[in-house]
Amino acid sequence: MQQTSRQFKQNASAALKDENLAQAMAFAKDGFIGKRHTIVSGIPEWQAMRSHAQQLKNHVLDHLDDYLQRYEAAVQANGGQVHWAKDSQEACAIIAGLCMKDNAHSVAKGKSMIGEEVDLNEALEKAGMEVVETDLGEYIIQLAGEMPSHIIAPAIHKTREQVSALFHEHHRQYGLNEKLDDRRALVNEARTVLREKFLNADVGITGANFLLADTGQHVLITNEGNGDLSSNLPRRQIVITSIEKVLPGPEDAALFIRLLTASATGQQISNYASFYSGPRRAEDQDGPAEYHVVLLDNGRSAMLGNEFRDMLRCFRCGACLNHCPVYGNIGGHAYGWVYPGPMGSVWTPIMTGLDESGDLPRACTLNGRCAEVCPMSIPLPDLLREHRRKHWQRGLPSRGERLATKLWAFTAQRPRLYRAGSALAVRLMALLGRRGRLRRLPLAGGWTGSRDLPAPATRTFMQAWQKTKGERG
């Protein structure tokens, strides 16, 4: 799927007409929200945990260079190697070079949003590698040739019938000819195919949820265990992650894991919380012979000193997506790049520029639910408004939009004019909506394009309040 953020309006319009998407999103959204609410409401210290995590992460960001150096030294002491990548191209080049050593040709890849950010699969395939996604959701969208639609549930937009059709099309080459529709049977079929991929892979690649400076470990949180197989079975293990993921030590990781799992999937803890630290030692029964960590910057260092610094606290739980009314109606693909929803509407313009992605922050309703549920207390509405301000400053809105906004600002700064205009407008709208509804709205057709608008009262709030005040006086 090759959409771009520049096509957001067209993407969103198409998504709103997709009945399969609406069905899939409704089912998934209700599950995420309900489970999170149940878990969080049962943790009386939740707000204290959020506050502590925010302070700790801010401290780490204040001293990020020191923590990263400590992490690198600890990884080296464990027998591993750290590689520094300033951008996507450099990260892909480093990993492709590591994969191609010793004539390696097959890669078992665990779920990694950073891998998606740098478009790692395409780079490895161009280098002659066979790359197989091992997370079930990522595997499904790899077969479909699509981007993830969600941070933690990449195939959230797919119905069971669509998955069944994909498996029937792609698994016949393995002798699996029966078209299945039972959910458990589909999972078992995927497991059958992927088991051989794990066993035969030359290289295993995963992301990392957290990096621990004191021990040189990385933390991997999964519910399927695919990340552990990708890490232990292949001879060479490669971890791709970004520089802001570092924490001081294991005690801090315990706090962040609890916040992450509750916010992401409504669990007390995930099925697997694994800590990795270097290649196999002499006394180990399994593990890779080589251990490499690729640390990606990709503009994050610059964010440390600008107004979007708070975004570096994000650990990709997806809670903001699950509670966003815009994302809940159009899904992730409409956003046109790797990161969707509220966090994506902040992150994507930073990565790709407002020229490309300026419509994303302007699509937000600014209802504030994303900030309320964010476990890291990131002020997402404030950051979205900052993008809007920059978008306006650069003169990117259309001429008509700029003219209309200036006219509204002129009127809003003059209370008498504003009240007179409002009174006239509501009278007109009440007249047009004689049957209680407006089917068309002059100069604002978008409000009535797909639904009727209730007609307003014949008086403005200020008129009604003044009349009531006069009667009481």
ZASE-316127 format. One line per 4 residues: number of its first residue (from 1); their letters; for each residue x negated, y, z of C-alpha. Coordinates in steps of 0.2 Angstrom, whole numbers, plus 2048, in hexadecimal, padded with zeros to 3 digits. Each point is the difference from the previous one (the first is absolute). Example, Ala and Ser with C-alpha at 12.3 -4.5 7.8 and 13.67 -1.06 7.14 Angstrom:
BEGIN
1 = as = 7C2 7EA 827; 7FA 811 7FD
This chain:
BEGIN
1 = mqqt = 800 800 800; 7F8 810 7FA; 80A 80E 807; 7F9 810 807
5 = srqf = 805 80D 80D; 803 80D 7F2; 80F 7F5 7FB; 807 800 811
9 = kqna = 811 808 7FB; 803 7F4 7F2; 7FA 7F1 80B; 80C 805 80E
13 = saal = 80E 802 7F4; 7FD 7EF 7F9; 7FE 7F8 811; 811 807 806
17 = kden = 808 7F6 7F2; 7F8 7F0 803; 80C 7F4 809; 7F3 7F3 804
21 = laqa = 7F5 80D 808; 80F 806 80B; 804 7EF 806; 7EE 7FC 804
25 = mafa = 7FD 810 809; 810 800 80A; 7FC 7EF 807; 7EE 803 804
29 = kdgf = 802 812 807; 80D 7FA 80D; 7F5 7F2 806; 7F1 80B 803
33 = igkr = 809 80E 809; 80A 7F5 80B; 7F1 7F5 806; 7F5 80F 803
37 = htiv = 80E 808 80B; 802 7F1 80A; 7ED 7FE 804; 7FD 812 803
41 = sgip = 80F 803 80B; 7F9 7F1 80B; 7EF 809 802; 802 80D 80E
45 = ewqa = 7EE 806 7FD; 802 803 7EE; 7FE 813 800; 7F1 7FF 80B
49 = mrsh = 7F8 7F3 7F4; 803 80C 7F1; 7F9 80E 80A; 7F0 7F6 805
53 = aqql = 7FE 7FA 7EE; 801 811 7F9; 7F3 807 80C; 7F5 7F1 7FD
57 = knhv = 801 802 7ED; 7FD 812 800; 7F0 7FD 80B; 7FA 7F4 7F3
61 = ldhl = 803 80B 7F2; 7F6 80E 809; 7F1 7F4 801; 803 7F6 7F1
65 = ddyl = 7EF 800 7FA; 7F9 7F9 810; 80D 7F2 801; 7FD 7FB 7EE
69 = qrye = 7ED 7FF 803; 803 7F6 810; 80B 7F4 7F6; 7F4 7FE 7F2
73 = aavq = 7F2 7FC 80D; 80B 7F3 808; 805 7F8 7F0; 7ED 7FE 7FB
77 = angg = 7FC 7F9 811; 80E 7F3 7FD; 7F7 7FB 7EF; 80C 80A 7F5
81 = qvhw = 7FD 80E 7F4; 809 811 7FE; 802 809 7EF; 805 812 7FE
85 = akds = 80C 805 7F2; 803 813 7FD; 80F 7FC 7F4; 80A 7F3 7F7
89 = qeac = 7F4 7FD 7F2; 7F1 7FD 80C; 80A 7F4 80B; 806 7F6 7F1
93 = aiia = 7EE 7FF 7F9; 7F9 7FA 811; 80D 7F3 802; 7FF 7FA 7ED
97 = glcm = 7ED 7FF 803; 802 7F5 80F; 80D 7F5 7F8; 7F5 7FD 7F1
101 = kdna = 7F1 7F9 80A; 7FC 7EE 7FE; 80C 7FE 7F1; 810 802 80B
105 = hsva = 810 801 7F6; 80F 7FE 80B; 806 80C 80E; 80D 7FC 80E
109 = kgks = 806 811 805; 80A 805 80F; 80C 80E 801; 7F6 811 800
113 = mige = 808 811 7FD; 7EE 807 7FE; 7FE 7F3 7F2; 80F 807 7F8
117 = evdl = 7FA 812 802; 7F0 7FC 7F6; 809 7F5 7F4; 7F4 7F2 805
121 = neal = 809 7F1 7F7; 7FF 809 7EF; 7ED 803 802; 7FC 7EE 805
125 = ekag = 80A 7F9 7F2; 7F7 80B 7F4; 7F0 7F9 807; 806 7EE 7FC
129 = mevv = 807 7FB 811; 810 7F6 803; 808 80A 80E; 80F 7F8 80A
133 = etdl = 80A 809 80D; 803 7F5 80E; 80D 80A 80A; 811 7FA 7FB
137 = geyi = 807 811 7FC; 7F0 805 7F7; 800 7F0 7F6; 812 803 7FA
141 = iqla = 7FC 811 7FA; 7F0 7FA 7F8; 80A 7F4 7F6; 80C 80E 7FC
145 = gemp = 7F2 80C 7FA; 806 80D 80D; 7FA 80B 80D; 805 7FD 813
149 = shii = 810 808 804; 7FD 801 813; 7F0 801 80B; 803 7F0 80A
153 = apai = 80D 7F7 7F5; 7FA 803 7EE; 80E 7F6 7F8; 80E 807 80A
157 = hktr = 809 806 7F0; 802 7EE 7F9; 80F 7F6 803; 7FF 7ED 802
161 = eqvs = 807 7FD 7EF; 7F2 80B 7F8; 7F2 7F6 80A; 808 7F0 7FB
165 = alfh = 7FF 805 7ED; 7EE 806 802; 7FA 7F0 808; 809 7F5 7F3
169 = ehhr = 7F7 80A 7F2; 7EF 800 808; 7FF 7EF 809; 804 7F5 7F2
173 = qygl = 7ED 800 7FB; 7FE 7F6 811; 80D 7F3 7FC; 80D 809 80B
177 = nekl = 80F 800 7F4; 80F 800 80B; 808 811 803; 803 802 812
181 = ddrr = 80B 80D 809; 7FE 7FB 812; 7F5 80C 80A; 7F6 7F3 809
185 = alvn = 7FE 7F6 7F0; 7F9 80F 7F7; 7F3 803 80E; 7FB 7EE 800
189 = eart = 7FD 801 7ED; 7F5 810 802; 7F7 7F7 80E; 7FC 7F1 7F5
193 = vlre = 7F9 80B 7F2; 7F6 80B 80B; 7F8 7F2 80A; 7F5 7FB 7F1
197 = kfln = 7FC 812 7FD; 7F9 802 812; 7F6 7F0 7FF; 7F8 804 7F0
201 = advg = 7FD 813 802; 7ED 805 7FF; 804 811 809; 80D 805 80D
205 = itga = 805 813 801; 80B 807 80D; 804 811 808; 7FF 805 812
209 = nfll = 80C 807 80C; 7F3 807 80C; 7ED 800 801; 7F7 7FF 812
213 = adtg = 7F1 80A 802; 7FA 7F8 810; 800 7EE 7F9; 7FF 802 7ED
217 = qhvl = 810 7F6 7FE; 80F 803 7F5; 812 7FC 805; 80C 7F8 7F3
221 = itne = 812 800 804; 80B 7F4 7F6; 810 7F5 802; 7FB 7F3 7F3
225 = gngd = 7EE 7FB 804; 7FB 803 7EE; 7F3 80D 806; 7F8 7F3 80B
229 = lssn = 7FE 7F4 7F2; 7F9 80D 7F4; 7F4 804 80D; 7FA 7EF 806
233 = lprr = 800 7F4 7F1; 7F7 809 7F2; 7ED 802 801; 800 813 7FF
237 = qivi = 80B 80B 80A; 803 812 7FB; 80A 80C 80A; 806 810 7F8
241 = tsie = 806 80E 80B; 7FF 813 803; 7F6 80A 80C; 80E 806 80B
245 = kvlp = 804 7EE 806; 7F3 800 80D; 803 7FF 813; 7F4 7FF 80F
249 = gped = 803 7EE 806; 80C 7F0 803; 809 808 80E; 806 80F 7F4
253 = aalf = 804 7F3 7F3; 80D 7F8 80C; 809 810 802; 800 803 7ED
257 = irll = 806 7EF 7FC; 80F 801 80B; 805 811 7F8; 7FD 7F9 7EF
261 = tasa = 80A 7F0 801; 80F 808 809; 801 80E 7F4; 7FD 7F5 7F0
265 = tgqq = 80A 7F1 803; 808 801 811; 7F5 7F3 808; 7F8 800 811
269 = isny = 7F0 7F9 7F6; 7FE 7F9 7EF; 7FD 7EE 7FC; 7EE 802 7FD
273 = asfy = 7F4 80D 808; 7EF 7FC 7FB; 7EF 807 804; 7F2 7FD 7F4
277 = sgpr = 7ED 804 803; 7F4 7FB 7F3; 7FB 7F0 7F7; 801 7EE 806
281 = raed = 7F3 7FD 80E; 7F7 7EF 803; 80D 7FA 80D; 80F 806 7F6
285 = qdgp = 80B 7F2 7F8; 806 80B 7F2; 7FE 812 7F9; 7F7 808 7F1
289 = aeyh = 7EE 800 7FD; 800 813 7FB; 80A 80E 808; 802 811 7F8
293 = vvll = 80A 80F 805; 803 80E 7F3; 804 811 808; 80A 80C 7F5
297 = dngr = 800 812 802; 80B 806 7F1; 803 811 806; 802 7FC 813
301 = saml = 7F1 80A 806; 807 80F 7F8; 810 7FE 809; 7F7 800 811
305 = gnef = 7FE 813 7FE; 811 805 7F8; 812 801 804; 804 7EE 7FC
309 = rdml = 7F4 7F9 80D; 80F 7F9 80A; 803 7F4 7F2; 7F0 7F7 804
313 = rcfr = 808 7F8 80F; 80C 7F6 7F5; 7FD 7ED 802; 80D 7FC 7F2
317 = cgac = 80E 7F8 80B; 80E 805 7F4; 80C 806 80D; 802 811 7F8
321 = lnhc = 805 7F7 7F0; 80D 7F5 808; 809 80F 808; 7FF 80C 7F1
325 = pvyg = 811 802 7F7; 7F7 805 7F0; 7F5 7F0 800; 80F 7F6 805
329 = nigg = 809 804 7F1; 7F3 801 7F2; 7F3 7F3 806; 7ED 802 7FF
333 = hayg = 7FD 7FF 7ED; 808 811 7FD; 7F2 808 809; 7F5 7FB 7F2
337 = wvyp = 7F0 7FB 809; 7FA 7F5 80E; 807 809 80F; 813 803 801
341 = gpmg = 80C 808 80C; 7FC 80F 80C; 7ED 7FB 803; 7FE 7FE 7ED
345 = svwt = 808 810 7FD; 7F2 808 80A; 7F2 7F4 7FB; 803 7FF 7ED
349 = pimt = 7FE 813 7FD; 7F0 800 80A; 7F9 7F2 7F5; 807 804 7EF
353 = glde = 804 813 801; 810 80B 801; 800 801 7ED; 803 7EE 7FF
357 = sgdl = 80A 7FD 810; 808 810 805; 812 7F9 7FF; 7FD 7F4 80E
361 = prac = 7FF 80B 80F; 80E 80B 7F8; 80C 7F0 800; 800 7FF 813
365 = tlng = 80F 805 809; 7F5 805 80F; 80C 7F7 80C; 7F2 7FC 80C
369 = rcae = 803 7ED 802; 7EF 7FC 7FA; 7F7 80A 80D; 80B 7F9 80E
373 = vcpm = 7FC 7EE 7FC; 7EE 802 7FB; 7F6 7F7 80E; 7F1 80C 7FD
377 = sipl = 80A 810 802; 7FB 806 7EF; 80A 810 7FC; 806 7FA 7EF
381 = pdll = 80D 80E 7FC; 7F3 80E 804; 7F4 7F8 7F4; 80D 7FE 7F3
385 = rehr = 804 813 802; 7EE 804 7FE; 800 7F7 7F0; 80F 80A 7FB
389 = rkhw = 7F8 810 805; 7F1 7FC 7F5; 80B 7FB 7F2; 809 811 800
393 = qrgl = 7EF 809 802; 7F9 7F8 7F1; 80F 805 7F5; 805 7EE 7FC
397 = psrg = 813 802 802; 80A 804 7F0; 803 812 7FC; 813 7FE 803
401 = erla = 7FD 7F8 811; 7F4 80D 806; 80C 80E 7FA; 80E 7F7 80A
405 = tklw = 7F6 7FE 810; 7FA 812 7FF; 812 806 7FE; 806 7F5 80F
409 = afta = 7F1 807 80B; 805 812 7FB; 812 7FC 806; 7FB 7F7 80F
413 = qrpr = 7F6 80E 807; 80E 80C 7FF; 80E 7FA 80C; 80E 80B 7FA
417 = lyra = 7FD 7FB 7EE; 7FE 7ED 805; 811 800 80A; 809 809 7F2
421 = gsal = 7F9 7F4 7F3; 804 7F1 80B; 812 806 803; 803 802 7ED
425 = avrl = 7F8 7EF 7FC; 80B 7F6 80C; 810 809 7FA; 7FB 7FC 7EF
429 = mall = 7FC 7ED 804; 810 7FF 80A; 80A 806 7F1; 7F7 7F4 7F4
433 = grrg = 803 7F2 80C; 812 801 803; 803 7EE 802; 7F2 7FF 80D
437 = rlrr = 7F2 7FB 7F5; 7F4 808 7F3; 7FD 7F6 7F0; 7F5 80D 7F9
441 = lpla = 7F5 80D 808; 7FA 80F 7F6; 7ED 802 800; 7FE 7F1 80B
445 = ggwt = 806 7F1 7F5; 7F4 7F4 809; 80B 800 80F; 80F 7FA 7F7
449 = gsrd = 7F7 7F6 7F2; 804 7EF 808; 80D 804 80E; 80D 80D 804
453 = lpap = 7FC 80D 80D; 80C 804 80E; 807 812 7FE; 7FB 80C 80E
457 = atrt = 80B 809 80C; 806 811 7FA; 7F6 809 80D; 7ED 7FF 804
461 = fmqa = 7FA 7FB 811; 7FC 812 804; 811 806 7FB; 808 7F3 80B
465 = wqkt = 7F5 803 80F; 803 813 7FF; 813 7FD 7FF; 7FF 7F4 80F
469 = kger = 7F5 80C 80A; 80D 80F 7FC; 80E 7F5 806; 7F7 7FC 810
473 = g = 7FA 812 803
